[in-house]
Amino acid sequence: MSEEALIPKMRRIDPEKKKVKIPFTNIGLIVLAVILLICSTFLNINLQHYTIPSNIFTNNTNAEDFIYSFFIIPQVPVLMFICSALGKKMATISVFFYILCGLFFLPIFALGGGIRYIGEYSFGYLLAFIPAVVIAGSFLNKKYSFPNMIIASILGVLIIHTFGILYMVLIALIRHDSGSFITGWIGAQSGLKIIYDIVFSFVFILIGKYVNSFFKFTLE
């Protein structure tokens, strides 16, 4: 073996390659996702559909009894749309910045903002956004199949509401609230809303699937 072969060869690194490239497109999409979460927080949609009233076999029914109205804030379905459209990683970053902005910079939560918001009953729902997009995004990253989209919507919604309810109960116990207050609050904030969130989350995940394909086609 020659002496030249024993000398370690040094490879010069081009200074241009050492520079960290800032993904401006990703930053723009994350900012847009945060804006969508903020807007969905203050959007209250009145869902009306036909139903079967409990007093249908009596003579006291009228046309209005067959129409059911339910007001829903579409933040959870919008979150699932972001998870589907941007992927698990970028959706998690978006949620992180959303919570960070609400706690330290702007009153963008439903009841305001600030570090004291940690003591609000509903803050657990916001914290649950992070594990929800991580777990739901894991299924969507495997394959955008209908079974995976159904599982992602169900698990994402159940994680948010389960963690949100547990956090609310903890705050209520610390404040020594009554049992009737706790059950009433859970019924208002979760209850039937879980069903609506699952249904609309699936629809929004399906829409996000095509948005994700569009981003991949245009950015690659």
Secondary structure, 3 states (H helix, E strand, C coil): CCHHHHCCCCCCCCHHHHCCCCCHHHHHHHHHHHHHHHHHHCCCEEEEEECCCCCCCCCCCCHHHHEEEEEECCHHHHHHHHHHHHCHHHHHHHHHHHHHHHHHCCCCECCECCHHHHHCCCHHHHHCHHHHHHHHHHHHHHCCCHHHHHHHHHHHHHHHHHHHHHHHHHHHHHCCCCHHHHHHHHHHHCCCHHHHHHHHHHHHHHHHHHHHHHHHHHHC
